[in-house]
Every structure is written in C-alpha cells, then in structure tokens.
Amino acid sequence: MRTLQNGVERIVARVDHSNEEGPLIQTSQSGKLVDASPAEIRNTFWRYPLWTLAVMLRIHWHALLLWVKNVPFFHKPAPPAQFVTRGQVASTFTSKSR
C-alpha cells in the first residue's frame, strides 16, 4: 500500500494471519519509497553493511534457545503420493486444428 506522510511517499507491506480463534500474527514493514537506482542500492548497502549477518545471527541465537529448552523439532512430512488441490475440478483440454 502506498501512503503520503508529511509530503513523502511511503510504502507499507503488511501480513495478517489468523485462524478461527482470532489473530495469530500481525506484522508490517514500512519505509520511504525511493527508486532502485544503482546509486541508491550502493548507498543502502553501505548504510547497512552487516544487516544480513545480524539477521542470520539472531535466527541462530533463537534456534539455540529453543534447542536448550528442548522444544521438539517436527520434520517436514512426506509429500502426498498423488497431487491434491482443494476444490480441484476435472478439466479436459482439447486441441482445435484449423
């Protein structure tokens, strides 16, 4: 979503996830909208040079805390043997020759 705040165009990305019991998570990220020119990308990189490393360290730190607390790890289940889509409708494709 684009907004105008104090004469500056800003962009907001929002994710809201809920189930039948109510909201589970509500998050958003916003910032000033600028063109992705080579100069702007370079300036952003030099403004936040260790941003990716900091995020990775925080993820691993929280994983370590969960491991210390003996929180169980659930592996990804095996995919179904047949392709399944909710509300799938059988369709027939025909080729018309002219």
Backbone as ProteinMPNN parsed JSONL, in Angstrom:
{"seq_chain_A": "MRTLQNGVERIVARVDHSNEEGPLIQTSQSGKLVDASPAEIRNTFWRYPLWTLAVMLRIHWHALLLWVKNVPFFHKPAPPAQFVTRGQVASTFTSKSR", "coords_chain_A": {"N_chain_A": [[0.844, -1.161, 0.0], [0.564, 2.201, -0.775], [1.273, 5.284, 0.77], [0.905, 8.725, 1.738], [2.867, 10.729, 3.67], [3.473, 13.493, 5.508], [4.159, 14.812, 3.138], [5.892, 13.016, 1.95], [6.248, 10.16, 0.003], [5.397, 6.965, 1.051], [5.758, 3.407, 1.544], [3.93, 0.542, 2.545], [4.097, -2.72, 3.69], [2.131, -5.362, 4.672], [1.31, -8.132, 6.748], [-1.161, -10.154, 7.851], [-2.248, -12.781, 9.795], [-4.608, -15.171, 10.65], [-6.722, -17.463, 12.467], [-9.631, -19.546, 13.105], [-9.955, -18.883, 15.763], [-9.057, -16.352, 16.07], [-6.763, -13.516, 15.62], [-3.414, -14.484, 14.784], [-0.863, -13.547, 14.089], [0.307, -10.31, 13.414], [1.915, -8.238, 11.31], [4.046, -5.651, 9.995], [5.884, -3.728, 7.606], [7.464, -0.767, 6.823], [8.491, 2.047, 4.843], [10.371, 4.772, 3.301], [9.607, 5.484, -0.007], [11.716, 4.977, -2.645], [13.52, 5.274, -5.758], [15.039, 2.393, -7.237], [17.806, 2.852, -7.995], [21.19, 2.385, -9.234], [22.942, 3.95, -7.621], [21.413, 4.395, -5.298], [21.06, 1.78, -4.367], [23.711, 1.126, -3.802], [24.252, 3.046, -1.771], [22.444, 2.176, 0.184], [23.49, -0.36, 0.763], [25.978, 0.372, 1.937], [25.047, 1.799, 4.097], [23.874, -0.144, 5.695], [25.737, -2.439, 6.211], [26.091, -4.879, 7.607], [23.64, -6.006, 7.927], [22.358, -8.384, 6.937], [23.973, -10.368, 8.075], [23.497, -9.842, 10.801], [20.771, -10.514, 11.012], [20.877, -13.263, 10.4], [22.447, -14.183, 12.569], [20.711, -13.634, 14.711], [18.561, -15.348, 14.132], [19.815, -17.852, 14.4], [20.579, -17.664, 17.09], [18.081, -17.668, 18.401], [17.248, -20.198, 17.601], [19.104, -21.742, 18.994], [18.332, -21.132, 21.642], [15.789, -22.332, 21.656], [16.565, -24.989, 21.303], [18.02, -25.439, 23.659], [15.936, -25.313, 25.469], [14.734, -27.684, 24.921], [12.714, -27.854, 22.978], [10.565, -29.587, 20.84], [11.456, -30.733, 17.553], [9.872, -30.731, 14.494], [9.823, -32.626, 11.659], [9.495, -32.012, 8.16], [6.587, -33.263, 6.616], [6.224, -36.143, 4.457], [5.574, -35.679, 0.967], [2.27, -35.956, -0.552], [1.229, -38.976, -2.268], [-0.273, -38.647, -4.566], [-1.076, -35.801, -6.564], [-2.789, -33.21, -5.0], [-5.389, -30.903, -4.865], [-7.307, -28.524, -3.273], [-10.707, -28.272, -3.972], [-10.424, -29.011, -6.606], [-11.192, -29.223, -10.028], [-12.153, -31.415, -12.516], [-10.835, -31.171, -15.721], [-10.951, -30.947, -19.269], [-8.692, -30.856, -21.828], [-8.661, -29.734, -25.062], [-7.507, -29.82, -28.385], [-7.824, -27.691, -30.998], [-7.742, -27.977, -34.405], [-6.927, -26.027, -37.209]], "CA_chain_A": [[0.0, 0.0, 0.0], [1.31, 3.455, -0.809], [0.665, 6.347, 1.558], [1.594, 10.008, 1.695], [3.021, 11.163, 5.05], [4.261, 14.733, 5.558], [4.633, 15.112, 1.792], [6.815, 11.983, 1.498], [5.562, 8.922, -0.358], [5.872, 5.803, 1.8], [5.134, 2.14, 1.176], [3.691, -0.318, 3.701], [3.794, -4.118, 3.399], [1.52, -5.867, 5.889], [0.889, -9.527, 6.746], [-2.029, -10.513, 8.97], [-2.619, -14.189, 9.698], [-5.498, -15.54, 11.747], [-7.494, -18.691, 12.297], [-11.0, -19.402, 13.604], [-9.92, -18.349, 17.128], [-8.678, -14.943, 16.035], [-5.455, -13.191, 15.03], [-2.225, -15.197, 15.238], [0.27, -12.638, 13.929], [0.066, -9.113, 12.625], [3.215, -7.591, 11.128], [4.126, -4.712, 8.879], [7.178, -3.11, 7.34], [7.22, 0.436, 6.036], [9.675, 2.846, 4.563], [10.262, 5.803, 2.282], [9.662, 4.916, -1.35], [12.745, 5.591, -3.496], [13.862, 4.494, -6.949], [16.121, 1.427, -7.033], [18.906, 3.187, -8.909], [22.467, 1.833, -8.759], [23.48, 4.783, -6.541], [20.613, 4.156, -4.094], [21.389, 0.423, -3.896], [25.056, 1.234, -3.218], [24.115, 3.786, -0.51], [21.769, 1.299, 1.139], [24.452, -1.386, 1.174], [26.97, 0.95, 2.842], [24.367, 2.221, 5.326], [23.539, -1.334, 6.481], [26.603, -3.486, 5.659], [26.025, -6.149, 8.329], [22.231, -6.297, 8.191], [22.088, -9.802, 6.683], [24.677, -11.136, 9.094], [22.793, -9.658, 12.07], [19.539, -11.309, 10.959], [21.263, -14.68, 10.498], [22.866, -14.444, 13.945], [19.523, -13.651, 15.572], [17.818, -16.581, 13.854], [20.542, -18.961, 15.021], [20.504, -17.478, 18.531], [16.766, -18.147, 18.84], [17.24, -21.655, 17.422], [19.857, -22.294, 20.127], [17.488, -21.029, 22.833], [14.761, -23.369, 21.559], [17.235, -26.275, 21.499], [18.328, -25.537, 25.091], [14.66, -25.569, 26.162], [14.256, -28.988, 24.447], [11.498, -27.733, 22.173], [10.667, -30.628, 19.809], [11.59, -30.351, 16.151], [8.992, -31.531, 13.643], [10.31, -32.692, 10.288], [8.515, -31.792, 7.105], [6.008, -34.548, 6.234], [6.425, -36.576, 3.072], [4.505, -35.185, 0.095], [1.289, -36.989, -0.891], [1.56, -39.793, -3.436], [-0.965, -38.058, -5.713], [-1.261, -34.361, -6.485], [-4.094, -32.887, -4.418], [-5.725, -29.488, -4.79], [-8.628, -28.318, -2.706], [-11.656, -27.749, -4.942], [-9.953, -29.29, -7.96], [-12.241, -29.586, -10.967], [-11.622, -32.139, -13.674], [-10.984, -30.406, -16.951], [-10.492, -31.644, -20.466], [-8.041, -29.963, -22.772], [-8.81, -30.191, -26.442], [-6.751, -29.056, -29.347], [-8.59, -27.458, -32.216], [-6.863, -27.733, -35.552], [-7.578, -25.157, -38.194]], "C_chain_A": [[0.896, 1.233, 0.0], [0.543, 4.5, -0.011], [1.483, 7.611, 1.379], [1.646, 10.526, 3.128], [3.974, 12.346, 5.08], [4.888, 15.054, 4.209], [5.611, 14.104, 1.228], [6.019, 10.715, 1.2], [6.213, 7.748, 0.365], [5.143, 4.561, 1.311], [5.035, 1.279, 2.436], [3.358, -1.717, 3.199], [3.298, -4.729, 4.702], [1.1, -7.317, 5.699], [0.084, -9.775, 8.01], [-2.453, -11.956, 8.777], [-3.474, -14.536, 10.902], [-6.152, -16.879, 11.446], [-8.871, -18.465, 12.906], [-11.058, -18.83, 15.017], [-9.525, -16.874, 17.175], [-7.301, -14.729, 15.444], [-4.323, -14.01, 15.647], [-1.0, -14.3, 15.175], [-0.153, -11.484, 13.038], [1.395, -8.38, 12.518], [3.129, -6.59, 9.994], [5.543, -4.17, 8.787], [6.885, -1.896, 6.481], [8.521, 1.18, 5.813], [9.4, 3.868, 3.492], [10.435, 5.144, 0.919], [10.676, 5.692, -2.183], [12.989, 4.688, -4.698], [15.034, 3.567, -6.629], [17.224, 1.665, -8.057], [20.192, 2.558, -8.382], [23.059, 2.625, -7.586], [22.725, 4.52, -5.232], [20.899, 2.774, -3.518], [22.757, 0.437, -3.214], [24.995, 1.955, -1.861], [23.455, 2.924, 0.562], [22.711, 0.228, 1.648], [25.439, -0.824, 2.194], [26.349, 1.477, 4.132], [24.13, 1.049, 6.261], [24.417, -2.513, 6.045], [26.461, -4.843, 6.346], [24.593, -6.583, 8.627], [21.92, -7.785, 8.025], [22.752, -10.675, 7.735], [23.967, -11.035, 10.448], [21.511, -10.483, 12.109], [19.856, -12.793, 11.102], [21.673, -15.038, 11.919], [21.676, -14.511, 14.892], [18.69, -14.917, 15.358], [18.503, -17.762, 14.537], [20.543, -18.863, 16.543], [19.177, -18.003, 19.072], [16.639, -19.657, 18.655], [17.988, -22.326, 18.57], [19.031, -22.246, 21.41], [16.389, -22.097, 22.827], [15.358, -24.746, 21.802], [17.548, -26.49, 22.979], [17.065, -25.853, 25.898], [14.059, -26.917, 25.776], [12.907, -28.912, 23.733], [11.601, -28.75, 21.041], [10.741, -30.033, 18.405], [10.735, -31.286, 15.32], [9.511, -31.468, 12.22], [9.155, -32.465, 9.318], [7.927, -33.14, 6.688], [6.296, -34.87, 4.765], [5.289, -36.049, 2.201], [3.518, -36.302, -0.239], [1.693, -37.733, -2.169], [0.921, -39.23, -4.701], [-1.132, -36.562, -5.478], [-2.675, -34.055, -6.004], [-4.253, -31.374, -4.389], [-7.136, -29.363, -4.261], [-9.543, -27.708, -3.765], [-11.245, -27.993, -6.376], [-11.119, -29.76, -8.828], [-11.588, -30.283, -12.148], [-11.859, -31.304, -14.916], [-10.413, -31.215, -18.103], [-9.896, -30.604, -21.409], [-8.202, -30.549, -24.167], [-8.003, -29.278, -27.341], [-7.592, -28.925, -30.614], [-7.615, -27.193, -33.352], [-7.627, -26.925, -36.582], [-7.058, -25.438, -39.557]], "O_chain_A": [[1.892, 1.274, 0.722], [-0.681, 4.591, -0.103], [2.624, 7.563, 0.919], [0.603, 10.743, 3.745], [5.144, 12.218, 4.722], [6.027, 15.517, 4.147], [6.122, 14.306, 0.127], [5.226, 10.254, 2.021], [7.428, 7.562, 0.298], [4.056, 4.646, 0.741], [5.931, 1.284, 3.281], [2.451, -1.89, 2.385], [3.97, -4.627, 5.728], [0.6, -7.696, 4.64], [0.598, -9.621, 9.118], [-2.96, -12.321, 7.716], [-3.113, -14.234, 12.039], [-6.133, -17.358, 10.312], [-9.244, -17.327, 13.194], [-12.107, -18.338, 15.432], [-9.651, -16.228, 18.216], [-6.73, -15.635, 14.838], [-4.271, -14.208, 16.861], [-0.188, -14.289, 16.1], [-0.867, -11.658, 12.051], [1.944, -7.945, 13.53], [2.247, -6.673, 9.14], [6.292, -4.158, 9.764], [6.134, -1.989, 5.51], [9.514, 0.964, 6.509], [8.35, 3.853, 2.851], [11.336, 4.326, 0.736], [10.529, 6.894, -2.405], [12.702, 3.492, -4.66], [15.914, 3.918, -5.842], [17.534, 0.799, -8.875], [20.274, 2.231, -7.198], [23.616, 2.034, -6.661], [23.343, 4.432, -4.171], [20.971, 2.618, -2.299], [22.933, -0.177, -2.162], [25.628, 1.511, -0.903], [23.87, 2.947, 1.721], [22.73, -0.062, 2.844], [25.711, -1.468, 3.207], [27.035, 1.593, 5.148], [24.177, 1.209, 7.481], [23.884, -3.506, 5.549], [26.695, -5.87, 5.708], [24.366, -7.434, 9.487], [21.28, -8.38, 8.893], [22.143, -11.624, 8.229], [23.849, -12.031, 11.162], [21.199, -11.089, 13.134], [19.177, -13.503, 11.844], [21.286, -16.092, 12.423], [21.641, -15.36, 15.783], [18.174, -15.487, 16.319], [17.842, -18.578, 15.179], [20.511, -19.891, 17.22], [19.15, -18.704, 20.084], [15.994, -20.325, 19.462], [17.555, -23.366, 19.066], [19.026, -23.206, 22.181], [16.092, -22.695, 23.862], [14.727, -25.588, 22.441], [17.366, -27.591, 23.499], [17.124, -26.575, 26.893], [12.979, -27.263, 26.255], [12.068, -29.802, 23.873], [12.615, -28.785, 20.343], [10.168, -28.982, 18.119], [10.859, -32.506, 15.431], [9.627, -30.388, 11.64], [7.992, -32.704, 9.641], [8.682, -34.077, 6.429], [6.57, -33.984, 3.955], [4.148, -35.981, 2.659], [3.888, -37.475, -0.213], [2.397, -37.197, -3.025], [1.499, -39.321, -5.784], [-1.307, -36.114, -4.345], [-3.646, -34.584, -6.544], [-3.36, -30.654, -3.943], [-8.052, -30.024, -4.749], [-9.174, -26.715, -4.393], [-11.666, -27.264, -7.275], [-11.926, -30.589, -8.409], [-10.6, -29.804, -12.705], [-12.957, -30.792, -15.132], [-9.521, -32.046, -17.932], [-10.532, -29.602, -21.736], [-7.91, -31.721, -24.403], [-7.85, -28.089, -27.061], [-8.01, -29.916, -31.212], [-6.772, -26.299, -33.271], [-8.823, -27.123, -36.792], [-7.485, -24.806, -40.523]]}, "name": "protein", "num_of_chains": 1, "seq": "MRTLQNGVERIVARVDHSNEEGPLIQTSQSGKLVDASPAEIRNTFWRYPLWTLAVMLRIHWHALLLWVKNVPFFHKPAPPAQFVTRGQVASTFTSKSR"}
